[in-house]
C-alpha cells in the first residue's frame, strides 16, 4: 500500500517536472522578441513613467504637475478632440464601405482577381506620391476647384479649411478599403454555403440571409478588422504631415502632430505625461473589451 | 423576379467597376504624368506644384511624352541614389529582422501555454495599437543612451521589434490542425523540429504576407527616419521625395514612380500570399 502511494507520488513528481519544463518552453521561442520589446519598449517605458513625475531639469519630484500642464494645454484639447473625431468618423465609415464592397463582390462576381488587385493597390503607393496626387485634386487651384469654376461655382482651399478633415478621411478610406475588404471576404468565405441554400429553400430573401446568417458569423472578423483599421487610422498622420506640415489647418491637428512638435521643442515632460495617459486609456479600452467579450460568453 | 435580380446584379457590377476605376486612378495619373516634359508640367500643374497663377489643367496623358525626367533623375541626381540605397538598406534590414524575431514569437503565442502568456499578449496588443509617437520617447531614451541616434540602427532596431507581425502571424500558426503536430510528436519530433518542419512550411503565406506588409510600411516610413535621423545622407527616399516636390516638380513625378516600382513589384509578385496572410488574420479560430 505504502509502496503504491510512493510510486504514485513519484510519478506525479516526474509529471510536474515535465510540465514545468514544458511550461517554460514557449519562452524559448519568444525570447528574441521579448528581449527586444522588453529592452526597447517595456523597460524604457517605466523610465518614461518615472520621468512624467519629475521636473525637466534636475530630478525634483513634482507630483502631477506635468499631467496638469498637459491637461490644461489648449493644443492638447484640440489634438484629442480631432483624433477622437477622426477615429469616430473614419473607422466606422471604412468598416461599412469595405463590408459592403466585400458582400457585393462576393455575390456579383465569380472572378474577383482583378478587383482584389485594384482595391489593394493603393496600399502600395508611397505616401509622398499620394500627396502629390491629392494636391493636384484638392489644391486651391486644383482640379476640383477648376471643375467648380467651370460650373460657375466658387471653389475653396480644401486642404487649408475645415474640409481638410474630409480630404484626410477620403485618403484613409481609399488607402485601406482593399485591406479591410480582404479581411471581410475571408470571413464571408468561411460561412458554409449550405446555410444559405437551406434558408433559400425556406423562402428567405437576400436581406434576411444577410441579417440572420451572414452578420452573426462575422463577429470575430469585425473585431479584427476594426482593430487593424484603428491602427491604420493612426497612420494617416503621414499624409496629413506631408500635405500640410507641422502646423496644418486646425481641423486635422492630431495627437501625432502635437507629440511631434513637443519632441522638436524637446518638451519631454509633457510628452512623457501624455504618453502615460494614452497608454492607460488604450490599455483600459482593451481590458474593457476583454471583460465585455467574456461577459457575453 | 429573376430579371429584377439580374438588373440588380448589373447595377452592382457597374458600381464595382466604377469604384475600381477610382481606386486605380491616382496610380494611373502618377505614372502617365511622369512622362511629361518639364515645360508641359509647369504649364499644366504649375499653379499647384510651383505656385504660379491660374488653374491646374486636368490631363490624363501627356501631350509630348518624354523620358527626360527619368534621365535627369538617374544620371544627374547622386542624392537620389543615396536616398534609394538608404531605403533599401533600412527596409531590408527591418523586414529580415522582423521575420527572424516575429515568426518564433508568434509560434510561441500560438502553440505553447506558458506562465504570464495572457499578460504578455495584452502588452503586445497594446504595443501594436499605440501610434509611433507614443513610444517615440522611450525609443529615443534608449537609442540616445546607446549612442545609436542618427544612425541606420535608429530606424532599424525599433522596426524589427514591432509586434504587429506577431499578431498577424499568430492566427496562421494557430490554424494548423492539432492532429498534424501530434502525429509528428508521436514520430519523435522535438520542439524545434516541429517548428522548422511543420510550422514554417504551413505558415509560409503568413510569413510572406508580413514580409510584404513590413516592406510597404517601412519603404514608406516617414515618422521614424524623420525623428531619429538628422544627417541628410542617411535619409531614405520617403523623406527625399517630399523635398524635391517643391523644388523640381518634373523630377518628382519620375522619382515617385521609381519609388513606387519596388513596392508594386513586391505587391504583384506576392499578392496571393499577401491576401492569404491578411485573410488568415480575419477568420474565426
Interface residues (C-beta under 8 A of the other chain):
Chain A: X22 X23 X24 X25 X26 X27 X28 X29 X30 X31 X32 X33 X34 X36 X37 X39 X40 X41 X42 X44 X45 X47 X48 X101 X104 X105 X107 X108 X109 X114 X115 X116 X117 X118 X119 X120 X121 X122 X123 X124 X125 X126 X127 X128 X129 X130 X131 X132 X133 X135 X136 X139 X141 X142 X143 X145 X146 X147 X149 X174 X177 X178 X179 X182 X183 X184 X185 X186 X187 X189 X190 X217 X220 X221 X224 X225 X227 X228 X230 X231 X234 X235 X237 X238 X241 X242 X255 X256 X259 X260 X263 X268 X271 X272 X275 X278 X279 X282 X283 X286 X287 X290
Chain B: X9 X12 X13 X15 X16 X19 X20 X22 X23 X24 X26 X27 X29 X30 X45 X47 X48 X49 X54 X55 X56 X57 X58 X100 X101 X102 X104 X105 X107 X108 X109 X111 X112 X113 X114 X115 X117 X120 X122 X123 X124 X125 X126 X127 X128 X129 X130 X131 X132 X133 X134 X135 X136 X137 X138 X139 X140 X141 X142 X157 X158 X160 X161 X163 X164 X166 X191 X195 X216 X219 X220 X222 X223 X227 X237 X238 X241 X242 X245 X252 X253 X256 X257 X259 X260 X263 X264 X266 X267 X268 X271 X274 X275 X278 X279 X280 X281 X282 X283 X284 X285
